[in-house]
């Protein structure tokens, strides 16, 4: 049964794979109130529960009342399980949002895409057919923008069109939104056509981000370290991407070798995370060129400007992982405000992306539309006739990529040779008997 909102003037969001709340805080700042937030990790869920209760607390409402209300909103468990929530109960919510797991698309991983049990991107897109939100917001790693996933992206846009949405992808850099960190994120925004006409991506500001030294000087000197001012001058650039890691890996540190080298150039010891800022008289022990960061400092690097604005629960490594895996709040806020303006039709009308016939993968699109098997030569000729010039090697490379995420059948042709026919999408989109369920349960303790 559909839930009714208490205040019709508010915009409401259902957030899946909510993590510890980077996107949650950004959307709250943008004017969205949570109707539901679902998270798998217990530590992240506790962080989310405490903070959503705090930021959503109404005048005159006690802390206990706000916490009781938040308990109904923040749920723990596998977001794809019907035991955790029923999407049909949240029909017509303003926004469906989430930071679905990134390892299926991460360059640092195996890029298994649709074959990874953690892949929930396609499933989240299909939710639009049930929840029917006014808008959809999904964010992931830069890897999803690679040519390896061009057919996957094309399929997502086609499915959104089927459900009545106009979808667009955009690579956003956190440093363009005031975050002192590189952190590129690949973002999908889709809106029903009536609202899509009013959606404009937020304008980036490359000069908005402070340096690491400017961002952390006060926190670095909080315990009386005399060298904080001089250290801040050395930390005169933005940080490399914070890597939160997963439960499969050990304690907290600031990333792989290349990232550690970048941190060293900023006079930061990236071999771990400190319990406290450096004390009076502290000096680095070689080969370290500077102090380690605390989790509060890492949160500042991720875009939490005030350490007391959002409190993270759990031990140090758990807190670091929650922070490191988050979507920077200022980026989420910027995109959230753009979506809110579109939903309220406050932004000017614009030309829709579908009117420009954007195509991510012409080979996939041709195979998807063809009723018969096509040889690679036929694909080359048909694309050329349509104005897309691809040679035989490029077509075969793209078919190989398509085969990672879709079943591609080889068909013997009467005229001789073999043709390609596109079959089913391998990704999990909600099927009860999908291999995802067994793989997920087998690896559940390692998934974060």
N, C-alpha and C positions, 0 to 999 in steps of 0.2 A: 504494500500500500504506500502510495506516495506521501512523503513528509511535506508539510507546509512550512514556509518560513515565517518567523515571528514578525519581522520587519521588512516590508516589501521594498523599502528604499535601499536596502543593503544588496550588494552583489555577493553571491555565495559560490563557494568552490568545494569540489570533491577532489582530494589530493591522494593519489596512489603512490606507493613507494616513496613516502614522504621523508624518510631519513630523519635527521635531527632537526630539520626545519629551516634550512637556508631559503628554499623556495617559499616555505610557509610564511616566514617573516616578511620576505619581499612582497608577497601577495597581500599580506595583512596591511603593509604600508600603502599598497596600491588601492586599498578599499575593499578587499574581499574578506568575508567571514567564512570560516570553515564549517561546512555542514558535515563533513567526514574527512578523516585522514587515516590512512592505513599504512602500517610499517611492520616489517618482518622482524627486525632486531629489537630485542627487549630493552637494551640500553638506550637506543635512539628513541624508542617509543616513550620511555620515561622522560627523556629530555623534551620531547614534543608535547607530551601531556602537561608537564609543569608550565612550559612557556606559553602554550596556547591558552591555558587557563588564565595566565597572567595578562597577556595582551588583549584577551577577549573579555576580561572582567568589566562589567558595567558599573556605572556609578551607583552606590548603595548596595552593591552585591558583595557578600563576604568572600574571603579566600576559599573557604570550604564549599560554598555554593558554586563558585566559579570552577573549582576542581571537579565537583560532582557533574557539572554540565560538560566539562571537557572529557570526562570519562566516557560519556555517551558518544562523543565525537571521534576520539582517538582510539583506534582499534589495532590489536596486535595479531599478526598472522600472515599467511600466504594470501596476497591480495587477489590471486586467481581462484581462491577457494570459496565456494558458495556458503561455507560454514562461517566465513568471516564477514561477508556483506552481500547484499542482494542489489546489484546495480539498478534493477527496475524500480526500487524504492526511491531513487534519486533522480528520476526523470525530470528533464527540463531545468536542471541546475544551470547556473550561468556559465561556469567554467569547470572543465575536467582537466586536471593538471597532474604532472608527475615527472620524477626523474628516474625513469625505469633503468634497471641495471646496465652498466656500460661495458663490462667485459666482452659481451658478444661482438662488439664493434671496435674495441680498443686495439690500437697498434701494438701496445705492450702485451696483449694477449694473443690468442690463436685466431681471432677474427672468425669464429665459427658461425656468427650470424644466427640464422634461423635454426641451426642445429645445436645451439647452446640452450641448456635448460633454464638459464637465467633470462633469455630473451622474452621480454613482455611488450616490446614495442608494437608489433602487429596486433597483439591481443588488445592493447590499450586503444588502438585505432578502431577496432571492431566494437569496442564499448560504445562508440558514438551511435551505433545503431540501436542500442538499448537505452542508454542514459539520455541521448539527444540533447547534449549541452549546447548552449549558444556558441561556445568556443572550446577549443582543445589546445593545450600547451604541453609539449613534451620536450625535454632536453636530454642531450647525450653528448658523447665525446666527439672530437673532430673526425675520428676514424670513420664514422657513419657517412661522412661527406666524400669518402674516397670512391674511385671508380669501381672498386670491388663490390660496393653496395648500390650501384646505380639502379639495378633492376629492383632491388628491395625498396629503394626510395620511390621508384616509379609505381610500384604496386601499391605502396601506401597512399600516394596521391590519387590513384585510380579508385581505391576503396573509399577514400574520403569523398570523392566525387559521387560514388554510388550512394553514400549515406547523405548526400546533400550539402557537402562542405567544400569550401575553397581552401586548399592547403598550400603553405609556402614554407620552404626551408631557408634558414639564414645562419651563417657562421658568425657568432658574436664573440668579441674579445673582452674579457672582464676589465682590462685596463682602460678600455674606452668608456667605462661607466664608473670611474672613480675607485676601482679596486687595484691595490698595488701589486698586481700579479698578472702574468700572461693569461693563463687559463682560457683557452678557446673552447667554446661550447657550441654544438650544432643543435639548433633549436627549430622545432616544428610548431607552427601556429596554424590552426584551421578554424574557420568560422562559417556559420551558415551564411548563405549568399547575401542576405539582407544586411548582415553586420559586416561581412567581409569588405563591402564597398567603402567602409569607413575605417578600415585598419591600415595604419602606417607603422612600419618598424621604427623603434626609437632611434633617434639620431645619435651616433657615436661621437664622443668627445675625446680624441687621443691625448689631450693635455690635462685631463681631469684627474689622473691617478697620481697620488703622492709617491715619493720614493719609499723604499723600505725603512730607511733611516727616519724620514719625516713621520711615517706612520707609527713607528715603534719607539721613538725616542723617550717618550714619557714612561712607557711600560718598562723599557730597558733600564731606566734610572730609578725605578720605583723603590728598590731596596737600598738606595744610596750609592750605587756605583758611580764613581767619579768620571769614569771613561765614557759614559753614555753619549755626551755631546760630541766627542771626537769620533766615537764609533758611528754615529749617525751620518757624519760627513763621508765616511767610507762606504756606507750602505746606500749609495747614491743612484740606485736603479730599481726597477720593479722586480719582483721575485719570479723565479720560475714556477711552473704549475705545482701547487701542493698536491701530493699523492697520498690519498688516504689509505690505499691498500685494502686488503680483505682479511677475513679470519684465517685464510690459508697461510698467511705470512706472519712473521714475528712481530717484535715490538715496533714502536713508533720511530721512524726517521724520515728525513725530508726528501726521499726519492732515490732513484737510481744514480749511477756514477756521474752521468752528465749533469744531472740536477745538483748533485753535491758540489761539483766544480763551480757551477754558477753561484751557488750559495757562498762558497769560499771567497769568490770575487766580491761578494757583498759583506765580507767579514762576519759570516755566520757559520758556526760549526753545525753541519747537517747530519752528524753521526748519531743523533738522538734528540730527544726533547727534554728540556730541563724541568725540574719541579718548581723552581723559583727563579726570578731574575738575578743577575749577578750582584753579589754583596759588595760592601765597602772593601776596597783594596784588591778586588778580583783582577787577575791577569790571565790571558789565555795560555794554555799548555800546548806547545808545538806537538803535532803539526797544525793544530787548530789556529785559525787566524782571527777568531772572535768567539763570542758567547753562543750558546745554544738558545733556541727560542723556547718559550713556555707555550702551553696550549692556548693561553689567553692571547699571546702574540700571534700564534697561527690563526686564531679566529679573526684578529684584526686584519691579517693578510688576506683572509677570505671575504672580508667586507663587513664584518661585525664591528662597527666603529666604537661601540661602548662595550667593554668586557662584562658589564652588569646587565646589558640589554637582553642577553639570551644566555641562560645558565646551562651548562652541559653536565650530565650526570655520569657516574661511573669513575673507574680508575683512569690514570693518565693515558694509557694506550687506547682505551676505549673512547675517551674524550677526543683524542687526536684523530682517531679513525672517523668518528662522527663529523668532526669539523672538516677533515680533508676530503671527504666524499660529498660535501654539500655543494649546492648551487649557490654562488655568491648572492646574498640578499639584494645588493644594489642592481644586479642584472635582472633578477626576478622581478624587482619592483618596476624597473623601466619597461619591461615587456608587459607586466601586469597592468600598468597604467595605460599602455597603448591598447590593450585588449578591452579594458574598462571603457575607454573613450569610444571604441568601436561599438561595444554593446549598447552604450547610451546614445550612440549616433551623434556624438559631440564633435568628431573629427570630420574634415572635409571628405567629399566623395572622391574616389580615385578609380583608375582603370584596373580591373581585376586581372590577376596573373593569368587566369585561364584564357583570357582574351588574347594573350601573347603566345598561346600554344607551347608552354614550356614542356620540354621532353628531357628527362634525365637519362633514359636508355632507349634509343630508337630500335635496337635489336629486340629487346624484351617487348616493347610496345608492338612491334610487327608480329612477333610470334604469338603474343596474347590475342591479337585481333584476327589472326589467320585461322581458317577452319580446316586447313590441311597442312601436312608437313612441308617444310621448306628446306631446300639445300642451302649451303652457305653461299653458293653462287647466286641463287635466286634472291637471297636476302640482300646481297650486295647490289644487285640490279634494281630491286624494288626500292631500296633506300635511295639509290642514286636518282631514280625517277622522281622521288619525293623531295629531292634537293639535299640529301645527306650523303656525303662521300666518305665511305669507309672501305678499306681494302679487305681482302679475304682474311689476312692474319688477324686484323682487328676484330672482325666479326667472330672468328673462332675463339679469340681471347674472351670476348664478351659472353659468348655462349658458355664457355668454361666457368666464368664467374656466375652466370645465371644458374648453372647447375649446382652451385653450393647451396642455394636457398630455395630452388624449385626443382621438381622432377622434370627432366628433359628426356623425352623418349626418342630413341633413334629408330626411324622407320625405313624399311626397305621399299624403294619406289619401283613401280612397274617400268618406268623409263630407265632404270638402272641407277646405282648409287644409293645413298642414304639421305634422308631428310630429318629435320628436327621438328618435334612437336612439343609444345609447352604443356605440362600437366600441372599437378597440384603444388601449391605453396607449402613448403615444409614447416613453416613456423607454427608455433602454438597460437591459436586464435580462439581457444575456449573449448576445444574438443575433449570430451570426457576420456576417451581412450588414447589420447596423445601420449607419446613416449615421455613428454616433458614431466608428467606427474611422477613417474617412477624415478627418473633421473633426479628430479627436484628433491624427493624424499630421501634418496640415497646420499645426496650431497648437502642436505639442508643445514647441517652444523657448520659447513664451510662457506655458506652463502651469506654475504652481507651487503 
